[in-house]
Amino acid sequence: MITPFYFDEELFEDNLLREIPMMSESILNSWERYGCLAMSDDSMREIREALKVIPEKYKQKWIIALTSFKTFKIDIEKNRLSDLEGITDFERKFYKNRVYTGLIASEFLDIYEEKSLIKEGNELEIVSPSNLNESINFNNSSKYCESDITANDDIDIVWNTRFCSLVRHSKTITVIDRYLAENLMQDFQNGNKSSLEWLVQKLASYETNYKLDIFSACDRYNSVINSADLKDFIDNTLKKKPYFREGKIDINFSLCKDRLFGQKAHDRMLCIDKHVVQIGKGVDIFRDKIIENNTFTIKPKNTSFFQDVYKDLNKNREWVYPK
């Protein structure tokens, strides 16, 4: 789970950012691990200009964050959080853009008499660098990024609390799951809904064009995957679903030797743009069956071994869809 949040150039007028430079570290760490910054073209320019007051060591970190951390564009008239008329005005201007947390300079925090409200089950809040550790949304993001899935959890609740906001603000999803192809074909032959169908249906509900890149094993023990059957499933079952629209989801499916997964990619994972989701049983949690206990973490891609695994699998593919 990630927290969509917003700040403007006035954040850098906060005395704490100048007097206690480690405050920058705290904000940047929360942003990299659990946040997605909402920005307009105007706010980007003005934030870059405002960075001049930040000590050089931390200014460079902010510049790196602005170019490499997770962001999304919003269409909004120039708005400083200090100019809004309370939390209801924040809701009126930002909620439609799915921005739930505003980060304001500590000196302006008391402008907001009420600092939070509930809107359709979502917590809207205004916080400052001095009380960022009290943010309900960032704390929930931290909790759901680091809490295991327990048996009998509701998959829709799992999706909404752990995946939804992350997927909504991403474009590329890479699945590395040695058992996926085997389970997929087993479900198809038994007339059950597969994990891939469930995932694609979820992706189709968002206003984003996705690239879905999948790696799985072709020779699980005595269960050798018939690539012709897999291609037939994608072309004549998955792509014929009413929710599937060509161009909306671009599927690439690769099969590699099982021994390669054992050596290099034993852990099952999903890379969703800049974050890696590691799940004990992988996308098996999306199959049409009761969820079992699963280990679960979400971390920035640069703190995982995803990139090395991806390179090894990518250069050792036995079969590729589409060819």
N, C-alpha and C positions, 0 to 999 in steps of 0.2 A: 504494500500500500504506500502511496505517496500523498503528500499534502500540496494541493495547488495554493500558492500564496503570492502576495504582491507587496512590493515596496517601491517607493519613489526616491528621488534624489535627496529628499530631506532626511532620509535615514542616516546619511553621512554627516549630518549636523549634530548627531548624538554625541555628547561629550564622552560617553563611555567608549565609543569606538576610537576616539583620539587618545584618551587617558589610559584606557586598559585595552591595548591592541588585541589581547587574547579574546575579546568579545567578537572580533571578526572571525576568529577560528571557530568559535561556537556556532555562529550563524552559518558559516560555510560548511561545516561538518553536517549540520542538520539539513542543509540544502542538498548536499551531495548524496547523502544516504536516504533521505526521506522526503525531499521536496521537489517541486516543479514550479519555477518562477514564471508568473504571467507578465508579459511585457508587450508594450506597443513600440513602434519605431521611435516615437518621441521619448518615451521613458528610457529606452536603451541609450540614446544620445545623451540625455541629461544625467543619467547615472554615471556614464563614463566621464563626463565633465566633473561631476561631484567627487569622483575618486581622488582628485588632486589633494584633498585634505587628509587622506589616509596615509599613515606611515608607509614608506616605500616597501618594506618587507611584506606588508599585508596588501598593499595596492596591487602588487603583481599577482597575489593569490586571487584577489577579486577579479582581475582581468582574465585570468585562466578560467575562473568559475563562469564568467559571462559568456565565454566562448565554448566551454566544454560541458558544463553542468546542464541538467535538464531544464528546458524552458518551453513555453508555448506562447503563441501570439494571441493577443486579444484586440478587439476593435473597440476602443474606448476613447472618449474625449479626455484631454489632459486633466488628470485629477490627482491632486495631492491629498493624501489621507487626512492631513490636518485641515483641509478645506471642507471636508464632509460634515454634515449635520448629524453626527451620531451614528450608531451602529445600524439603524434602519436605513440611513442614506447609503451606507456601505453595502447593505443587502440589495438595495434598489439598483445600484450601479454595477456591482460585481457578481452577484449571484448568478445572473444569466450567463456569465462567462465561466461558471463553475469555479470561482475563486472564493475560498472559504476562510482564509486567514490573511489578515493585513498586518504587516510588520512596520511599526511606526517608531520614530525617534522617541526616546524615553521622555524628553521634555514636552512632547505633545500628547502623551498617553492619556492624561487626565481631561483632555478635550472630550473624550468619550465617557460620558457618565455611566452608561451601560456598555460593557466591553464584550458581550456575547449575546447571541440569540439562537434559537432553534428554528430552522426553516426546512420543512418537509423531511424531518429526521436528520438534517445536516447541521452541524455546529458551525456557526459563523462567529469569528472572534477577531479582536484587535489585541495584539501583543507588542512588546518592545524588546530590544536586546536585553534589558534588565530582568525580564520575566519570561523569556522565550522557553525556559525549562518548564513553565507552567502551561504551555500551549496544549490544549486538549487534542487538537488535530495532529500535531507533531508527535505527541506522546502516543496517540493511537497508532500512528504510522510505525513508530518504533516497536510497539507491542506486537503488531501483526506481522512485521518483518522478521521477528525473532521468536515467535511462538509456534510450537508444533500444532499440526492438525490432529484432532482427536477422533477416535472411532465414533461413527454415527453422526458426525457433523453434517449439516445441510450444505450441499455443494453450492447452492445459490448464495447462501450467506458467506461461504468461503470465498466465492468469486467477488462478491460485492465489497468485502472487507479487506481482501488481500490483492486482488488483481485489477479491479475495475478502473480506478483512477490511473494506475500505471499504464494499462493497455490503452486507455482512452487518449493518452498523451504520447503514444509511441507509434512507430510505423513498421518496424522490423521485428519479427519474432522468430527466433531460432530454437527448435526443439531438438535436444539430444537425448534419446531414450531408446536403449537397445531393444526393449521389449515391445515398442509401440507397433511395429509392423505385424508381429506375431499376434498380438492382442486384437489389433484392428481386423485382421482377416478372420480371426476366430469369432469375433462379435458379428461380423458381416455374415458369415456362414450360418450362425445361430439365429439370425434375424434380430440381433440386438443393436441398439444405437451405440456407435463407437465413440471413443474419446475424441477422435479427430472431427467427427460430425458435430459433437457438442461444442468443441472449441471454435470451429468455423462459424457455427450459428451465433455464438456470442460475438465474434469479431464482426459479423455482418450487421449487427445491430448498432454499430458505431459509425460516425460520419468520417471515416478514415479509409484510405486505400492501404491495405497491408501487404507486406511481403512475408509469407510464411515459409520458412526453410526448415526441413525436417531431416534428421539423420537417425536411422535405426539399423538393426542387425538383419542380415539376410539369411543366416544359417544358425538359428537357435537350436542347438542339440539336434533332435530328429525333425525339427519343424523348419524345413527349408522354405523360404518365401518364394512363391511363384510370382515373378515380376509382372507377367502378363495379367494375372488375376488382380494384382495391386493396381496396375494401370487401368484395368477395366473398372475397378471400384471407384477410382478417382474420376474417370471420365463419365461413367454411366450411372453412378449412384450419387457420389458426393456433389458433382457439378450439376446434377439434375434436381437437386433440392431447391424448393421455392425460395429459400433464403440466400442461395448462392448466386452471386452476380459476377460475371467475368469482368475483370478490371478492378473490382473491389478487393478481391483477395487473390494474390498471385502465389500459387503453391509450387514449391520445389521439394521433391522427395528424393532422398539418397539412401541407398543401402550399402552398408560396409560389413566386412567380416566381423563376426561376433568376438573373435579373439582380440580385435583392435579395441573394442569397447572394454573388454576385461583388462587390457593393458593401459589404456589411455583415458577411457570415458566410462568408468564403472558407475560414477554418480550421475543420476539423471537430472537434467536441468533445462530450464527455459531461459534464453537470453532475450529480454524485452528492451530493445534499444540499449540503454546505458546501465541496466540492472540485470543481475542474474538471479533467477529463482531456482533454488535447489530443493527438490521434493523427494522424500524417501522412495515413493513408488511412482514418481514421475507423473505423466499425464494419465496414468491409471486412475487417478482421483476423479477424472471426468467421465469415466465409463458408467454405464447404466447399472450400478450396483452400489451396495452400502459401503461408505468410506471406512477404511481401517485407520489405525494410528499411522501418522506420517511425520517424519522430521521435516522441518520447513524453515528456510531462511531466504531473505532477499537482501542482496548486497550490491554495491557498485561493481560494475564489470571489471574495473581495474584492480579490484581486490580479490578476484577469483582466478581460477586457472582456465576459464572458458576459452580464451583466445588461443591458447596452445592446443587444447583439445579440438577446437574447431578446425585449426590448420591441419592437424593430423588426419581427421576424418575427411576433410575436403579434398585432400590429395590422394586418398585411398578409397575412392568410391567404386563399388562394383557395378552399380546400376543407378541411373539418374532419370528422374521425371521432372519436366519433359525433356526428351532428347533433342 
